[in-house]
Amino acid sequence: MSRTTAQRYLADLAADGTIRIEQRYGAAGRPEHLYSWNGKEPEPEPDPERDQG
């Protein structure tokens, strides 16, 4: 899995509240992203086949 794909998945999990993202800034360079689990289960994806009918 590419770094970009992993970041996209982590951003989606943060948006729905499943994980928290904290940024830690050092003296120089880019900030570190610290990911932590909120203990919440991710929301299931909608199933279009199930919703029909």
LUMLUMDREN-2810 file (N, C-alpha, C; in Angstrom, 1 decimal):
<atoms>
<atom><aa>M</aa><ch>A</ch><at>N</at><xx>0.9</xx><yy>-1.2</yy><zz>0.0</zz></atom>
<atom><aa>M</aa><ch>A</ch><at>CA</at><xx>0.0</xx><yy>0.0</yy><zz>0.0</zz></atom>
<atom><aa>M</aa><ch>A</ch><at>C</at><xx>0.9</xx><yy>1.2</yy><zz>0.0</zz></atom>
<atom><aa>S</aa><ch>A</ch><at>N</at><xx>0.6</xx><yy>2.2</yy><zz>-0.8</zz></atom>
<atom><aa>S</aa><ch>A</ch><at>CA</at><xx>1.4</xx><yy>3.4</yy><zz>-0.9</zz></atom>
<atom><aa>S</aa><ch>A</ch><at>C</at><xx>1.1</xx><yy>4.3</yy><zz>0.3</zz></atom>
<atom><aa>R</aa><ch>A</ch><at>N</at><xx>2.0</xx><yy>5.2</yy><zz>0.5</zz></atom>
<atom><aa>R</aa><ch>A</ch><at>CA</at><xx>1.9</xx><yy>6.1</yy><zz>1.7</zz></atom>
<atom><aa>R</aa><ch>A</ch><at>C</at><xx>0.7</xx><yy>7.0</yy><zz>1.5</zz></atom>
<atom><aa>T</aa><ch>A</ch><at>N</at><xx>0.4</xx><yy>7.5</yy><zz>0.2</zz></atom>
<atom><aa>T</aa><ch>A</ch><at>CA</at><xx>-0.7</xx><yy>8.3</yy><zz>-0.1</zz></atom>
<atom><aa>T</aa><ch>A</ch><at>C</at><xx>-2.0</xx><yy>7.6</yy><zz>0.2</zz></atom>
<atom><aa>T</aa><ch>A</ch><at>N</at><xx>-2.1</xx><yy>6.3</yy><zz>-0.1</zz></atom>
<atom><aa>T</aa><ch>A</ch><at>CA</at><xx>-3.3</xx><yy>5.5</yy><zz>0.1</zz></atom>
<atom><aa>T</aa><ch>A</ch><at>C</at><xx>-3.5</xx><yy>5.4</yy><zz>1.6</zz></atom>
<atom><aa>A</aa><ch>A</ch><at>N</at><xx>-2.5</xx><yy>5.1</yy><zz>2.4</zz></atom>
<atom><aa>A</aa><ch>A</ch><at>CA</at><xx>-2.6</xx><yy>4.9</yy><zz>3.8</zz></atom>
<atom><aa>A</aa><ch>A</ch><at>C</at><xx>-3.0</xx><yy>6.2</yy><zz>4.5</zz></atom>
<atom><aa>Q</aa><ch>A</ch><at>N</at><xx>-2.5</xx><yy>7.3</yy><zz>4.0</zz></atom>
<atom><aa>Q</aa><ch>A</ch><at>CA</at><xx>-2.9</xx><yy>8.6</yy><zz>4.6</zz></atom>
<atom><aa>Q</aa><ch>A</ch><at>C</at><xx>-4.4</xx><yy>8.9</yy><zz>4.3</zz></atom>
<atom><aa>R</aa><ch>A</ch><at>N</at><xx>-4.8</xx><yy>8.5</yy><zz>3.1</zz></atom>
<atom><aa>R</aa><ch>A</ch><at>CA</at><xx>-6.2</xx><yy>8.7</yy><zz>2.7</zz></atom>
<atom><aa>R</aa><ch>A</ch><at>C</at><xx>-7.2</xx><yy>7.9</yy><zz>3.7</zz></atom>
<atom><aa>Y</aa><ch>A</ch><at>N</at><xx>-6.8</xx><yy>6.6</yy><zz>3.9</zz></atom>
<atom><aa>Y</aa><ch>A</ch><at>CA</at><xx>-7.6</xx><yy>5.8</yy><zz>4.8</zz></atom>
<atom><aa>Y</aa><ch>A</ch><at>C</at><xx>-7.6</xx><yy>6.3</yy><zz>6.2</zz></atom>
<atom><aa>L</aa><ch>A</ch><at>N</at><xx>-6.4</xx><yy>6.8</yy><zz>6.7</zz></atom>
<atom><aa>L</aa><ch>A</ch><at>CA</at><xx>-6.4</xx><yy>7.3</yy><zz>8.0</zz></atom>
<atom><aa>L</aa><ch>A</ch><at>C</at><xx>-7.2</xx><yy>8.6</yy><zz>8.2</zz></atom>
<atom><aa>A</aa><ch>A</ch><at>N</at><xx>-7.2</xx><yy>9.4</yy><zz>7.1</zz></atom>
<atom><aa>A</aa><ch>A</ch><at>CA</at><xx>-8.0</xx><yy>10.7</yy><zz>7.2</zz></atom>
<atom><aa>A</aa><ch>A</ch><at>C</at><xx>-9.5</xx><yy>10.4</yy><zz>7.2</zz></atom>
<atom><aa>D</aa><ch>A</ch><at>N</at><xx>-9.9</xx><yy>9.3</yy><zz>6.5</zz></atom>
<atom><aa>D</aa><ch>A</ch><at>CA</at><xx>-11.3</xx><yy>8.9</yy><zz>6.5</zz></atom>
<atom><aa>D</aa><ch>A</ch><at>C</at><xx>-11.7</xx><yy>8.4</yy><zz>7.9</zz></atom>
<atom><aa>L</aa><ch>A</ch><at>N</at><xx>-10.8</xx><yy>7.6</yy><zz>8.5</zz></atom>
<atom><aa>L</aa><ch>A</ch><at>CA</at><xx>-11.1</xx><yy>7.1</yy><zz>9.9</zz></atom>
<atom><aa>L</aa><ch>A</ch><at>C</at><xx>-11.1</xx><yy>8.3</yy><zz>10.9</zz></atom>
<atom><aa>A</aa><ch>A</ch><at>N</at><xx>-10.3</xx><yy>9.3</yy><zz>10.7</zz></atom>
<atom><aa>A</aa><ch>A</ch><at>CA</at><xx>-10.3</xx><yy>10.4</yy><zz>11.6</zz></atom>
<atom><aa>A</aa><ch>A</ch><at>C</at><xx>-11.6</xx><yy>11.2</yy><zz>11.4</zz></atom>
<atom><aa>A</aa><ch>A</ch><at>N</at><xx>-12.1</xx><yy>11.3</yy><zz>10.1</zz></atom>
<atom><aa>A</aa><ch>A</ch><at>CA</at><xx>-13.3</xx><yy>12.1</yy><zz>9.8</zz></atom>
<atom><aa>A</aa><ch>A</ch><at>C</at><xx>-14.5</xx><yy>11.5</yy><zz>10.5</zz></atom>
<atom><aa>D</aa><ch>A</ch><at>N</at><xx>-14.6</xx><yy>10.2</yy><zz>10.6</zz></atom>
<atom><aa>D</aa><ch>A</ch><at>CA</at><xx>-15.8</xx><yy>9.6</yy><zz>11.2</zz></atom>
<atom><aa>D</aa><ch>A</ch><at>C</at><xx>-15.6</xx><yy>9.3</yy><zz>12.7</zz></atom>
<atom><aa>G</aa><ch>A</ch><at>N</at><xx>-14.4</xx><yy>9.8</yy><zz>13.3</zz></atom>
<atom><aa>G</aa><ch>A</ch><at>CA</at><xx>-14.2</xx><yy>9.7</yy><zz>14.7</zz></atom>
<atom><aa>G</aa><ch>A</ch><at>C</at><xx>-13.7</xx><yy>8.4</yy><zz>15.2</zz></atom>
<atom><aa>T</aa><ch>A</ch><at>N</at><xx>-13.3</xx><yy>7.5</yy><zz>14.3</zz></atom>
<atom><aa>T</aa><ch>A</ch><at>CA</at><xx>-12.7</xx><yy>6.2</yy><zz>14.7</zz></atom>
<atom><aa>T</aa><ch>A</ch><at>C</at><xx>-11.3</xx><yy>6.3</yy><zz>15.3</zz></atom>
<atom><aa>I</aa><ch>A</ch><at>N</at><xx>-10.5</xx><yy>7.2</yy><zz>14.8</zz></atom>
<atom><aa>I</aa><ch>A</ch><at>CA</at><xx>-9.2</xx><yy>7.5</yy><zz>15.3</zz></atom>
<atom><aa>I</aa><ch>A</ch><at>C</at><xx>-9.0</xx><yy>9.0</yy><zz>15.5</zz></atom>
<atom><aa>R</aa><ch>A</ch><at>N</at><xx>-8.0</xx><yy>9.3</yy><zz>16.3</zz></atom>
<atom><aa>R</aa><ch>A</ch><at>CA</at><xx>-7.6</xx><yy>10.7</yy><zz>16.6</zz></atom>
<atom><aa>R</aa><ch>A</ch><at>C</at><xx>-6.2</xx><yy>10.9</yy><zz>15.9</zz></atom>
<atom><aa>I</aa><ch>A</ch><at>N</at><xx>-6.0</xx><yy>12.1</yy><zz>15.4</zz></atom>
<atom><aa>I</aa><ch>A</ch><at>CA</at><xx>-4.7</xx><yy>12.5</yy><zz>14.8</zz></atom>
<atom><aa>I</aa><ch>A</ch><at>C</at><xx>-4.2</xx><yy>13.7</yy><zz>15.6</zz></atom>
<atom><aa>E</aa><ch>A</ch><at>N</at><xx>-3.0</xx><yy>13.5</yy><zz>16.1</zz></atom>
<atom><aa>E</aa><ch>A</ch><at>CA</at><xx>-2.3</xx><yy>14.6</yy><zz>16.8</zz></atom>
<atom><aa>E</aa><ch>A</ch><at>C</at><xx>-1.1</xx><yy>14.9</yy><zz>16.0</zz></atom>
<atom><aa>Q</aa><ch>A</ch><at>N</at><xx>-0.7</xx><yy>16.2</yy><zz>15.9</zz></atom>
<atom><aa>Q</aa><ch>A</ch><at>CA</at><xx>0.5</xx><yy>16.5</yy><zz>15.3</zz></atom>
<atom><aa>Q</aa><ch>A</ch><at>C</at><xx>1.6</xx><yy>17.0</yy><zz>16.3</zz></atom>
<atom><aa>R</aa><ch>A</ch><at>N</at><xx>2.8</xx><yy>16.5</yy><zz>16.2</zz></atom>
<atom><aa>R</aa><ch>A</ch><at>CA</at><xx>3.8</xx><yy>16.8</yy><zz>17.1</zz></atom>
<atom><aa>R</aa><ch>A</ch><at>C</at><xx>4.9</xx><yy>17.6</yy><zz>16.3</zz></atom>
<atom><aa>Y</aa><ch>A</ch><at>N</at><xx>5.2</xx><yy>18.8</yy><zz>16.7</zz></atom>
<atom><aa>Y</aa><ch>A</ch><at>CA</at><xx>6.2</xx><yy>19.6</yy><zz>15.9</zz></atom>
<atom><aa>Y</aa><ch>A</ch><at>C</at><xx>7.5</xx><yy>19.5</yy><zz>16.6</zz></atom>
<atom><aa>G</aa><ch>A</ch><at>N</at><xx>8.5</xx><yy>19.3</yy><zz>15.8</zz></atom>
<atom><aa>G</aa><ch>A</ch><at>CA</at><xx>9.9</xx><yy>19.3</yy><zz>16.3</zz></atom>
<atom><aa>G</aa><ch>A</ch><at>C</at><xx>10.6</xx><yy>20.6</yy><zz>16.0</zz></atom>
<atom><aa>A</aa><ch>A</ch><at>N</at><xx>11.9</xx><yy>20.6</yy><zz>16.1</zz></atom>
<atom><aa>A</aa><ch>A</ch><at>CA</at><xx>12.6</xx><yy>21.9</yy><zz>15.8</zz></atom>
<atom><aa>A</aa><ch>A</ch><at>C</at><xx>12.7</xx><yy>22.2</yy><zz>14.3</zz></atom>
<atom><aa>A</aa><ch>A</ch><at>N</at><xx>12.7</xx><yy>21.2</yy><zz>13.5</zz></atom>
<atom><aa>A</aa><ch>A</ch><at>CA</at><xx>12.8</xx><yy>21.4</yy><zz>12.1</zz></atom>
<atom><aa>A</aa><ch>A</ch><at>C</at><xx>12.1</xx><yy>20.3</yy><zz>11.3</zz></atom>
<atom><aa>G</aa><ch>A</ch><at>N</at><xx>11.7</xx><yy>20.6</yy><zz>10.1</zz></atom>
<atom><aa>G</aa><ch>A</ch><at>CA</at><xx>11.1</xx><yy>19.6</yy><zz>9.3</zz></atom>
<atom><aa>G</aa><ch>A</ch><at>C</at><xx>9.6</xx><yy>19.5</yy><zz>9.4</zz></atom>
<atom><aa>R</aa><ch>A</ch><at>N</at><xx>9.0</xx><yy>18.5</yy><zz>8.9</zz></atom>
<atom><aa>R</aa><ch>A</ch><at>CA</at><xx>7.6</xx><yy>18.3</yy><zz>8.9</zz></atom>
<atom><aa>R</aa><ch>A</ch><at>C</at><xx>7.1</xx><yy>17.7</yy><zz>10.2</zz></atom>
<atom><aa>P</aa><ch>A</ch><at>N</at><xx>5.9</xx><yy>18.0</yy><zz>10.6</zz></atom>
<atom><aa>P</aa><ch>A</ch><at>CA</at><xx>5.4</xx><yy>17.5</yy><zz>11.9</zz></atom>
<atom><aa>P</aa><ch>A</ch><at>C</at><xx>5.1</xx><yy>16.0</yy><zz>11.8</zz></atom>
<atom><aa>E</aa><ch>A</ch><at>N</at><xx>5.2</xx><yy>15.3</yy><zz>13.0</zz></atom>
<atom><aa>E</aa><ch>A</ch><at>CA</at><xx>4.9</xx><yy>13.9</yy><zz>13.0</zz></atom>
<atom><aa>E</aa><ch>A</ch><at>C</at><xx>3.4</xx><yy>13.8</yy><zz>13.3</zz></atom>
<atom><aa>H</aa><ch>A</ch><at>N</at><xx>2.7</xx><yy>12.8</yy><zz>12.6</zz></atom>
<atom><aa>H</aa><ch>A</ch><at>CA</at><xx>1.3</xx><yy>12.6</yy><zz>12.9</zz></atom>
<atom><aa>H</aa><ch>A</ch><at>C</at><xx>1.2</xx><yy>11.4</yy><zz>13.8</zz></atom>
<atom><aa>L</aa><ch>A</ch><at>N</at><xx>0.6</xx><yy>11.5</yy><zz>14.9</zz></atom>
<atom><aa>L</aa><ch>A</ch><at>CA</at><xx>0.4</xx><yy>10.5</yy><zz>15.9</zz></atom>
<atom><aa>L</aa><ch>A</ch><at>C</at><xx>-1.1</xx><yy>10.0</yy><zz>15.8</zz></atom>
<atom><aa>Y</aa><ch>A</ch><at>N</at><xx>-1.3</xx><yy>8.8</yy><zz>15.5</zz></atom>
<atom><aa>Y</aa><ch>A</ch><at>CA</at><xx>-2.7</xx><yy>8.2</yy><zz>15.3</zz></atom>
<atom><aa>Y</aa><ch>A</ch><at>C</at><xx>-3.0</xx><yy>7.4</yy><zz>16.6</zz></atom>
<atom><aa>S</aa><ch>A</ch><at>N</at><xx>-4.2</xx><yy>7.6</yy><zz>17.1</zz></atom>
<atom><aa>S</aa><ch>A</ch><at>CA</at><xx>-4.6</xx><yy>6.7</yy><zz>18.2</zz></atom>
<atom><aa>S</aa><ch>A</ch><at>C</at><xx>-6.1</xx><yy>6.3</yy><zz>18.1</zz></atom>
<atom><aa>W</aa><ch>A</ch><at>N</at><xx>-6.3</xx><yy>5.1</yy><zz>18.5</zz></atom>
<atom><aa>W</aa><ch>A</ch><at>CA</at><xx>-7.6</xx><yy>4.5</yy><zz>18.4</zz></atom>
<atom><aa>W</aa><ch>A</ch><at>C</at><xx>-8.6</xx><yy>5.1</yy><zz>19.4</zz></atom>
<atom><aa>N</aa><ch>A</ch><at>N</at><xx>-9.8</xx><yy>5.4</yy><zz>19.0</zz></atom>
<atom><aa>N</aa><ch>A</ch><at>CA</at><xx>-10.8</xx><yy>5.9</yy><zz>20.0</zz></atom>
<atom><aa>N</aa><ch>A</ch><at>C</at><xx>-11.6</xx><yy>4.8</yy><zz>20.6</zz></atom>
<atom><aa>G</aa><ch>A</ch><at>N</at><xx>-11.4</xx><yy>3.6</yy><zz>20.2</zz></atom>
<atom><aa>G</aa><ch>A</ch><at>CA</at><xx>-12.2</xx><yy>2.5</yy><zz>20.8</zz></atom>
<atom><aa>G</aa><ch>A</ch><at>C</at><xx>-13.5</xx><yy>2.3</yy><zz>20.1</zz></atom>
<atom><aa>K</aa><ch>A</ch><at>N</at><xx>-13.8</xx><yy>3.1</yy><zz>19.1</zz></atom>
<atom><aa>K</aa><ch>A</ch><at>CA</at><xx>-15.0</xx><yy>3.1</yy><zz>18.4</zz></atom>
<atom><aa>K</aa><ch>A</ch><at>C</at><xx>-14.9</xx><yy>2.2</yy><zz>17.1</zz></atom>
<atom><aa>E</aa><ch>A</ch><at>N</at><xx>-15.9</xx><yy>1.4</yy><zz>16.8</zz></atom>
<atom><aa>E</aa><ch>A</ch><at>CA</at><xx>-15.8</xx><yy>0.6</yy><zz>15.6</zz></atom>
<atom><aa>E</aa><ch>A</ch><at>C</at><xx>-16.1</xx><yy>1.5</yy><zz>14.4</zz></atom>
<atom><aa>P</aa><ch>A</ch><at>N</at><xx>-15.5</xx><yy>1.3</yy><zz>13.3</zz></atom>
<atom><aa>P</aa><ch>A</ch><at>CA</at><xx>-15.7</xx><yy>2.1</yy><zz>12.1</zz></atom>
<atom><aa>P</aa><ch>A</ch><at>C</at><xx>-17.2</xx><yy>1.8</yy><zz>11.6</zz></atom>
<atom><aa>E</aa><ch>A</ch><at>N</at><xx>-17.7</xx><yy>2.9</yy><zz>11.0</zz></atom>
<atom><aa>E</aa><ch>A</ch><at>CA</at><xx>-19.1</xx><yy>2.8</yy><zz>10.4</zz></atom>
<atom><aa>E</aa><ch>A</ch><at>C</at><xx>-19.0</xx><yy>1.8</yy><zz>9.2</zz></atom>
<atom><aa>P</aa><ch>A</ch><at>N</at><xx>-20.0</xx><yy>0.9</yy><zz>9.1</zz></atom>
<atom><aa>P</aa><ch>A</ch><at>CA</at><xx>-20.0</xx><yy>0.1</yy><zz>7.9</zz></atom>
<atom><aa>P</aa><ch>A</ch><at>C</at><xx>-20.3</xx><yy>0.8</yy><zz>6.6</zz></atom>
<atom><aa>E</aa><ch>A</ch><at>N</at><xx>-19.7</xx><yy>0.4</yy><zz>5.5</zz></atom>
<atom><aa>E</aa><ch>A</ch><at>CA</at><xx>-20.0</xx><yy>1.0</yy><zz>4.2</zz></atom>
<atom><aa>E</aa><ch>A</ch><at>C</at><xx>-21.4</xx><yy>0.7</yy><zz>3.8</zz></atom>
<atom><aa>P</aa><ch>A</ch><at>N</at><xx>-22.2</xx><yy>1.6</yy><zz>3.2</zz></atom>
<atom><aa>P</aa><ch>A</ch><at>CA</at><xx>-23.5</xx><yy>1.3</yy><zz>2.7</zz></atom>
<atom><aa>P</aa><ch>A</ch><at>C</at><xx>-23.5</xx><yy>0.2</yy><zz>1.7</zz></atom>
<atom><aa>D</aa><ch>A</ch><at>N</at><xx>-24.4</xx><yy>-0.7</yy><zz>1.7</zz></atom>
<atom><aa>D</aa><ch>A</ch><at>CA</at><xx>-24.5</xx><yy>-1.8</yy><zz>0.7</zz></atom>
<atom><aa>D</aa><ch>A</ch><at>C</at><xx>-25.6</xx><yy>-1.4</yy><zz>-0.3</zz></atom>
<atom><aa>P</aa><ch>A</ch><at>N</at><xx>-25.2</xx><yy>-1.0</yy><zz>-1.5</zz></atom>
<atom><aa>P</aa><ch>A</ch><at>CA</at><xx>-26.3</xx><yy>-0.6</yy><zz>-2.5</zz></atom>
<atom><aa>P</aa><ch>A</ch><at>C</at><xx>-27.2</xx><yy>-1.7</yy><zz>-2.9</zz></atom>
<atom><aa>E</aa><ch>A</ch><at>N</at><xx>-26.7</xx><yy>-2.9</yy><zz>-2.9</zz></atom>
<atom><aa>E</aa><ch>A</ch><at>CA</at><xx>-27.6</xx><yy>-4.1</yy><zz>-3.2</zz></atom>
<atom><aa>E</aa><ch>A</ch><at>C</at><xx>-28.7</xx><yy>-4.3</yy><zz>-2.2</zz></atom>
<atom><aa>R</aa><ch>A</ch><at>N</at><xx>-28.3</xx><yy>-4.1</yy><zz>-0.9</zz></atom>
<atom><aa>R</aa><ch>A</ch><at>CA</at><xx>-29.2</xx><yy>-4.3</yy><zz>0.2</zz></atom>
<atom><aa>R</aa><ch>A</ch><at>C</at><xx>-30.3</xx><yy>-3.2</yy><zz>0.3</zz></atom>
<atom><aa>D</aa><ch>A</ch><at>N</at><xx>-29.9</xx><yy>-2.0</yy><zz>-0.1</zz></atom>
<atom><aa>D</aa><ch>A</ch><at>CA</at><xx>-30.8</xx><yy>-0.8</yy><zz>0.0</zz></atom>
<atom><aa>D</aa><ch>A</ch><at>C</at><xx>-31.8</xx><yy>-0.8</yy><zz>-1.2</zz></atom>
<atom><aa>Q</aa><ch>A</ch><at>N</at><xx>-31.6</xx><yy>-1.6</yy><zz>-2.2</zz></atom>
<atom><aa>Q</aa><ch>A</ch><at>CA</at><xx>-32.6</xx><yy>-1.7</yy><zz>-3.3</zz></atom>
<atom><aa>Q</aa><ch>A</ch><at>C</at><xx>-33.7</xx><yy>-2.6</yy><zz>-2.9</zz></atom>
<atom><aa>G</aa><ch>A</ch><at>N</at><xx>-34.9</xx><yy>-2.1</yy><zz>-3.3</zz></atom>
<atom><aa>G</aa><ch>A</ch><at>CA</at><xx>-36.0</xx><yy>-3.1</yy><zz>-3.2</zz></atom>
<atom><aa>G</aa><ch>A</ch><at>C</at><xx>-37.1</xx><yy>-2.9</yy><zz>-2.3</zz></atom>
</atoms>
